[in-house]
Every structure is written in structure tokens, then in C-alpha cells.
Amino acid sequence: MKKTLYFLILWLSVFSTQQVFSQKLFKAHTIAFYNVENLFDTINDPKTYDDDRTPNGKDKWTQKTYRDKVAKTARVISDIGKEFTKNAPVVIGLAEIENLTVLEDLVNDPQLSPYHYGIIHFDSPDERGIDVAFLYQKQYFVPESFSKQELIMYHFDEPTRRDYTRDQLLVSGSLDGEEFHFIVNHWPSRSGGESRSRPNRIAAARLNKKVIDSLQKINPKAKIISMGDLNDDPTNASMKEVLKTKAKKEDVSGTDLFNPMENLYKKGIGSLGYRDSWNLFDQIYMSAPLVGKDFSDFKFYKAAVFNAAYLIAKDGRYKGYPFRSYADGGYTGGYSDHFPTYIQIIKEIH
């Protein structure tokens, strides 16, 4: 039986010149993204560089540590946004997933199994064998089409040598009766330095823009949410010059993209950090039809970084930053080197 979630908020009426408060009933959903930090199984895949994450590899990756990692990841996902919706995310994009097997183990964990998550996943050409994936609660989201968008890029020191990285995952479907499109990203890293590796992220942003443009060409009012570990902050060129994201809702119209993460970043809020510096690489941004004051259909309500106390390292050189699951040559029992990020959308119930 489908469980419908509602909440009451004291809302300042925007349709009247008088500042009259009235109670309104809304439906709310959480949409999230989480880089889970190398969720690998223990089996050596001869086609990828996963040797470290095996029982005899450098990381001593045993069934015990793997099962603990799965349970820790499931706990985090089940908690994201619950303070608002009393429900786990209806959809969540994931990064650093090894394969379909680990996703099945994850959604079947007792902490997540009550939500009946479906899985959408493709193997990518990434040399380490890490992929992106999309989970959705079947009672709320019905996928209608999905595809992977291949990113072609070349090594910055050898322009003729192709580098292989994660695909961008496009999922289209119906969320509570409304058409939505989701894109899950994990853009190229900053290995080799930010400036030297920047062209690869620019290429990723261009691919993302191409996918968004194609959806908007079919339907200019398409509701599109793009999310991922972009390895760039909201103010970097990939976002501001290629995707041309905007931070203020009042500036967004037509085919513009709204990025609520930019304001969080400017307040010093990050999803990962090291040596007194925070980054907000884990971003969620959206098309203009999700922004506005008419809540007769789903609209953006809030954005946040999920940084619950248990996700923060209490000591060591990463104190105050995400409690990573692997550090200093050993398994820490932590969660990830990234905090999850999420947005919440709401719709008025008449």
C-alpha cells in the first residue's frame, strides 16, 4: 500500500499584499546524492584495478569489513532528510559503486529493505571499476527510460591517449505522477592538479549541458535534476561558465539552471574537506520549472548537506571532517570521505 507523506508548515502567503499567515498542507520528498567512498565487494575483477579491495590486497578487504561498510552506508541513506519527511530519500544518486552486486546487497540491508528500492546501474569504462547508480522507491518513482552518456576525454600530458571515466546516467520517469529527469554524475578527479585536470571537468560539464539541452528541446518545461560528485565547487568554471548556473531563485527563468549549493558554499558549508579547507563537490542543481512560488506542482523547498554528528571524525588528522571508512592504511569503521547532499521538494495538497 502506498504510504503518502504530508506535513504542515506555517506559510507566509505570497499571493496577498497583506502578510497573512495560514496553515497549508504539503507533500514532501527528499532527493539525495552520496559518494559512498569505494563500495567494493571482495572479489577480484580481472578487468579493473580493484586488487587492493580484496582479502589479500593492500586494504585487506574482507567479508567482515565489506558487510560493515554496506550496513554503515545503508544507515546513512535511511537517515537523509528524515527530520523533514519522516522517510528516506525517494530517489538517490550514488557514486563509487563497484557493481550491481554491491547495490543489491545495499538495498537488501535491513535498514533499507522496508523502502523497496529499485536499482538502475550501468558498468562504466572507469579503470578502477567504479560507477554511478540510481536508487528509487518503487512506490513513488516509476522509471520510463534510462541510458548512459559516455564522456570522451584525453590525458592532459598525452593528448592522443584517451582517459576513461564514469558515464553520466540519465533516468526519466514519473515521480508521484509528475515527469522528472535525473542525471547522476561523477566527474573526473583533480589528480595532477586542479588547473591541469580542469579541461576534463569542462568536458564533463559540456556533456551534462548537452543532455539537459536535449531534454529542454523536447520539453522547455522539463523538470530536470542533475546531481553528483563534480570534483568542482559551485563557483568553478564548469558550473558558472559552461552550465551557467544561478544562485538566486529570482534570477532563474526559461532554460536556466538553479544551483542552491552555491549559497551553501558561500556560507562555508562543504561536503568534503582537508587541512582547514572545505569543498562542496557534491552538488544538486535543477531546471527553472522546479523553482517558483506556485506549489500546485512539485517545487524546490530547501537544500542541505547531511552532516549528522556520527558522520564527523572525532579525532586524528581528519578531525571535524567526514569520518571516512578507510584512512592511514586501514579500515576505520567510518562512513565516507564525503557527506551526502540533498534537496527537498514540496507540493501543496488541496
Residue pairs with C-beta under 8 A, 6 or more apart in sequence:
2 139
2 140
3 87
3 139
4 27
5 27
5 28
5 29
5 85
5 86
5 87
6 25
6 26
6 27
6 28
6 349
7 25
7 26
7 28
7 84
7 85
8 23
8 24
8 25
8 26
9 23
9 24
9 26
10 21
10 23
11 21
11 22
11 23
11 24
12 19
12 21
13 19
13 20
13 21
13 22
14 293
24 348
25 348
25 349
26 295
26 346
26 347
26 348
26 349
27 176
27 346
27 347
27 349
28 84
28 85
28 301
28 344
28 345
28 346
29 85
29 87
29 89
29 90
29 140
29 175
29 176
29 298
29 344
29 345
29 346
30 80
30 81
30 84
30 85
30 87
30 88
30 89
30 90
30 342
30 343
30 344
31 89
31 90
31 91
31 92
31 182
31 225
31 227
31 284
31 342
31 343
31 344
31 345
32 77
32 80
32 81
32 89
32 91
32 92
32 93
32 284
32 306
32 340
32 341
32 342
32 343
33 92
33 93
33 94
33 95
33 184
33 227
33 228
33 229
33 282
33 283
33 284
33 340
33 341
33 342
34 73
34 76
34 77
34 80
34 92
34 93
34 94
34 95
34 282
34 336
34 338
34 340
34 341
35 94
35 95
35 96
35 186
35 229
35 282
35 336
35 337
35 338
36 73
36 94
36 95
36 96
36 97
36 336
37 96
37 324
37 325
37 326
37 335
37 336
37 337
37 338
38 53
38 96
38 98
38 130
38 325
38 326
39 69
39 70
39 73
39 94
39 96
39 97
39 98
39 102
39 106
40 50
40 53
40 61
40 66
40 98
40 102
40 129
41 53
41 66
41 98
41 99
41 101
41 102
41 105
42 53
42 54
42 55
42 61
42 62
42 63
42 66
43 54
44 50
44 51
44 54
44 57
45 98
45 99
45 129
47 129
48 126
48 127
48 128
48 129
49 127
49 128
49 129
50 98
50 128
50 129
51 57
51 58
52 58
52 59
52 61
53 59
53 61
53 98
54 61
55 61
55 62
55 63
59 326
59 331
60 330
60 331
61 331
65 331
68 331
68 333
69 325
70 102
70 105
70 106
70 109
71 109
71 111
72 325
72 333
72 334
72 335
73 106
73 335
73 336
74 106
74 109
74 110
74 111
74 112
75 111
75 335
76 306
76 311
76 335
76 336
76 340
77 88
77 89
77 92
77 106
77 111
77 112
77 135
77 340
78 88
78 111
78 112
78 115
79 88
79 306
79 308
80 88
80 89
80 92
80 306
80 340
80 342
81 87
81 88
81 89
81 306
81 342
81 344
82 88
84 302
84 344
85 344
87 115
88 112
88 115
88 137
89 135
89 137
89 342
90 136
90 137
90 140
90 141
90 175
91 134
91 135
91 136
91 137
91 140
91 141
91 175
91 182
92 134
92 135
92 136
93 132
93 133
93 134
93 169
93 182
93 184
93 185
93 227
93 228
94 103
94 132
94 133
94 134
94 135
94 184
95 130
95 132
95 166
95 184
95 185
95 186
95 228
95 229
96 130
96 186
96 229
97 103
97 121
97 130
97 131
97 132
97 133
98 129
98 130
98 131
99 121
99 123
99 129
99 131
100 119
100 121
103 119
103 121
103 133
103 135
104 119
106 112
107 113
107 115
107 117
107 119
107 135
115 137
116 137
116 138
116 139
117 135
117 136
117 137
117 138
118 135
118 136
118 137
118 138
118 141
118 143
119 133
119 134
119 135
120 133
120 134
120 135
120 136
120 143
120 146
120 169
120 171
121 131
121 132
121 133
121 134
121 169
122 131
122 148
122 167
122 169
123 131
124 130
124 131
124 132
124 148
124 164
124 165
124 166
124 167
125 150
125 164
125 165
125 167
126 164
126 165
126 166
127 164
130 166
130 186
131 166
131 167
132 166
132 167
132 168
132 169
132 184
132 185
132 186
132 228
133 169
133 184
134 146
134 169
134 171
134 182
134 184
136 143
136 171
136 173
140 175
140 176
141 173
141 174
141 175
141 176
141 180
142 173
142 174
143 171
143 172
143 173
144 172
144 173
144 174
145 171
145 172
145 173
146 169
146 170
146 171
146 172
147 169
147 170
148 167
148 168
148 169
148 170
149 167
149 168
149 169
149 170
149 183
149 207
149 210
149 211
150 167
151 165
151 166
151 167
151 168
151 188
151 203
151 204
151 207
152 162
152 203
153 162
153 163
153 165
153 188
153 199
153 200
153 203
153 204
154 160
154 161
154 162
154 163
155 161
155 162
155 163
156 192
156 196
156 197
156 199
156 200
157 192
163 188
163 200
165 186
165 187
165 188
165 200
165 204
166 185
166 186
166 187
168 183
168 184
168 185
168 204
168 207
168 208
168 211
168 228
169 183
169 184
169 185
170 181
170 182
170 183
170 211
171 181
171 182
171 183
171 184
172 179
172 180
172 181
172 182
172 215
173 179
173 180
174 180
175 298
176 298
176 347
178 223
178 297
178 298
179 219
179 222
179 223
180 223
180 224
180 225
181 215
181 222
181 223
181 224
181 225
182 224
182 225
182 226
182 227
183 208
183 211
183 212
183 224
183 225
183 226
183 227
183 228
184 227
184 228
185 204
185 208
185 226
185 227
185 228
185 229
185 230
186 228
186 229
187 200
187 201
187 204
187 205
187 228
187 229
187 230
187 231
187 232
187 238
188 197
188 200
188 201
188 203
188 204
188 231
189 197
189 231
190 197
190 231
191 197
198 237
198 238
201 230
201 231
201 232
201 236
201 238
202 237
202 238
202 242
204 230
204 238
205 230
205 238
205 239
205 242
205 243
206 242
208 226
208 243
209 242
209 243
212 224
212 226
212 243
212 257
212 287
213 255
215 222
215 224
216 222
216 224
216 255
216 287
220 254
220 255
221 289
222 287
222 289
223 286
223 287
223 289
223 290
223 298
224 286
224 287
224 290
225 284
225 285
225 286
225 287
225 290
225 343
226 257
226 284
226 285
226 286
227 283
227 284
227 285
227 341
228 282
228 283
229 281
229 282
229 338
230 238
230 239
230 281
230 282
230 283
231 281
232 238
232 239
232 281
233 239
233 265
233 279
233 280
233 281
234 240
234 245
234 247
234 259
234 261
234 262
234 264
234 265
234 280
234 283
235 262
235 265
235 266
239 245
239 259
239 262
239 283
239 285
243 257
243 285
244 256
244 257
245 257
245 258
245 259
245 262
245 285
246 252
246 256
246 257
246 258
246 259
247 258
247 259
247 260
247 262
247 263
247 266
249 258
249 291
249 292
249 300
252 258
252 288
252 291
253 288
254 288
255 287
255 288
256 287
256 288
257 285
257 286
257 287
257 288
258 285
258 286
258 287
258 288
258 290
258 291
258 300
259 283
259 285
260 284
260 285
260 300
260 302
260 303
260 343
261 280
261 283
261 284
261 285
261 303
261 341
264 280
264 303
264 304
264 305
265 280
268 278
269 278
269 280
269 305
270 278
270 279
270 280
270 305
270 339
271 279
271 280
271 281
271 282
271 305
271 322
271 338
271 339
271 340
271 341
272 278
272 279
272 281
272 282
272 321
272 322
272 337
272 338
272 339
273 279
273 320
273 321
273 322
274 318
274 321
280 305
280 341
281 338
282 305
282 338
282 339
282 340
282 341
283 341
284 303
284 341
284 342
284 343
286 300
286 343
290 298
290 299
290 300
290 345
291 299
291 300
292 299
293 299
295 346
295 347
295 348
296 347
296 348
296 350
297 347
298 345
298 346
298 347
299 345
299 346
299 347
300 343
300 344
300 345
301 343
301 344
301 345
301 346
302 343
302 344
303 341
303 342
303 343
303 344
304 341
304 342
304 343
305 339
305 340
305 341
306 339
306 340
306 341
306 342
307 322
307 339
310 323
310 335
311 322
311 323
311 335
311 336
311 339
312 320
312 321
312 322
312 323
313 319
313 320
313 321
313 322
313 323
313 324
313 334
314 323
316 327
316 328
318 324
318 327
321 337
322 334
322 335
322 336
322 337
322 338
322 339
323 332
323 334
323 335
324 332
324 334
324 335
324 336
324 337
325 331
325 332
325 333
325 334
325 335
325 336
325 337
326 332
326 334
327 334
